[in-house]
Amino acid sequence: MSSKTKIVVLHMKELIYTVVFAVLGILLVLLLVFMFLPDKNKKEDSMETMKYVAGVYTSSIMFQNRTIDVEVVVDENHINSISLVNLDETVSTMYPLIQPALENLSEQIYEAQSTDHVTYSDDNQYTSMVLLNAINEALAKAQVTDTEE
């Protein structure tokens, strides 16, 4: 029986390089897998941030047999515009505080993006309350419901 001794020579540099590249390869594969996996929460997060269905929404106010529409324009997250539609001269003459009250309310709503904590002066308290109720009605029509998600 002859015994042959085998000697294996390992170069330490090559061994270290192999281990480092193997670890980097595994990290790269894991990174790519996590980057391109579909995110289940992504759709839910985007729907949670969406407050409104984009569009133009109106609500009507009756002033002495005249109908005035309050028009609210919204996108998914912002109230963009609030205006009065069908406002004729007779109504604006009979109710001169309606335009300044709407401008005051609109500025506050644009800034806060909400009708909560809106203040109004004692001079046009009732006009502001009627306008604020109409704006809230229009925004209620615009809000995202569970069936639209």
C-alpha positions in Angstrom: 0.0 0.0 0.0 1.3 3.2 -1.0 0.2 6.2 0.7 0.4 9.4 -1.2 0.2 12.6 0.8 -1.7 15.4 -0.8 -1.0 18.9 0.1 -3.5 21.5 -0.6 -2.2 25.1 -0.7 -4.7 27.8 -0.3 -3.8 31.4 -0.9 -5.3 33.5 1.8 -5.9 36.5 -0.4 -8.0 34.5 -2.9 -10.0 32.9 -0.1 -10.8 36.3 1.4 -11.7 37.8 -2.0 -14.0 34.9 -2.6 -15.8 35.3 0.7 -16.2 39.1 0.2 -17.6 38.7 -3.3 -20.0 35.9 -2.2 -21.3 38.2 0.6 -21.7 41.1 -1.7 -23.5 38.9 -4.3 -25.9 37.7 -1.7 -26.6 41.3 -0.5 -27.2 42.4 -4.1 -29.7 39.6 -4.7 -31.5 40.5 -1.4 -31.6 44.2 -2.3 -33.0 43.5 -5.8 -35.7 41.2 -4.3 -36.8 43.7 -1.7 -36.8 46.6 -4.3 -39.0 44.8 -6.8 -41.4 43.0 -4.6 -44.9 44.5 -4.9 -45.7 46.5 -1.8 -49.1 45.6 -0.3 -49.3 48.7 1.8 -48.5 51.1 -1.0 -52.0 51.2 -2.4 -53.5 51.4 1.1 -51.2 54.3 2.0 -52.1 56.3 -1.2 -55.8 55.7 -0.6 -55.5 56.9 3.0 -54.0 60.2 2.0 -56.6 60.8 -0.6 -59.4 62.9 0.9 -61.6 63.8 -2.0 -62.6 62.6 -5.4 -61.4 65.3 -7.8 -64.1 67.4 -9.4 -66.5 70.3 -9.1 -69.2 70.0 -6.4 -72.1 72.3 -5.7 -74.5 73.0 -3.0 -77.6 75.3 -3.2 -78.7 78.1 -0.9 -82.1 79.7 -1.1 -82.4 83.5 -0.7 -85.9 84.8 -1.2 -86.9 82.4 -3.9 -83.6 82.7 -5.6 -81.1 79.8 -5.7 -77.4 80.5 -5.3 -75.0 77.6 -5.9 -71.8 77.4 -3.9 -69.2 75.7 -6.1 -66.2 73.9 -4.6 -63.4 72.6 -6.8 -61.2 70.0 -5.3 -58.4 67.6 -6.3 -57.4 64.4 -4.4 -55.9 66.3 -1.4 -56.7 70.0 -1.7 -59.6 72.4 -1.8 -58.7 74.5 -4.8 -61.6 77.0 -5.3 -64.8 78.2 -3.6 -67.1 80.5 -5.5 -70.7 81.5 -5.8 -72.6 80.6 -9.0 -75.9 82.1 -10.2 -75.4 85.2 -8.1 -77.4 87.9 -9.7 -77.5 91.6 -8.9 -80.8 91.4 -6.9 -79.4 88.9 -4.4 -76.0 90.7 -4.1 -77.9 94.0 -3.5 -80.3 92.5 -0.9 -77.4 90.6 0.8 -74.3 92.8 0.4 -72.3 90.8 3.0 -72.4 87.5 1.0 -69.3 88.2 -1.2 -67.0 89.5 1.6 -68.1 86.6 3.9 -67.3 84.1 1.2 -63.9 85.6 0.6 -63.1 85.6 4.3 -64.2 81.9 4.7 -62.4 80.9 1.5 -59.1 82.4 2.6 -59.3 80.5 5.9 -60.3 77.2 4.2 -57.5 77.5 1.6 -55.0 78.0 4.4 -56.2 75.2 6.7 -57.5 72.9 3.9 -60.4 72.2 6.2 -63.6 73.9 7.4 -62.8 73.1 11.1 -61.9 76.0 13.3 -63.1 78.7 10.8 -63.8 82.0 12.4 -66.1 84.8 11.3 -66.9 88.2 12.5 -70.1 89.2 14.3 -71.1 91.5 11.5 -71.8 88.6 9.1 -72.2 85.7 11.4 -75.4 84.3 10.0 -74.3 84.8 6.4 -71.1 83.0 7.1 -72.9 80.2 8.9 -75.1 79.6 5.8 -72.2 79.7 3.5 -70.1 77.4 5.7 -73.0 74.9 5.8 -73.2 75.0 2.0 -69.4 74.5 1.7 -69.6 71.6 4.1 -72.4 70.0 2.0 -70.3 70.3 -1.2 -67.2 68.9 0.5 -69.3 66.0 1.9 -70.2 65.1 -1.7 -66.5 65.2 -2.7 -65.2 63.0 0.1 -63.9 59.6 -0.6 -66.1 56.8 0.7 -65.2 53.2 1.4 -67.0 51.9 -1.7 -64.8 54.1 -4.0 -61.5 52.7 -2.6 
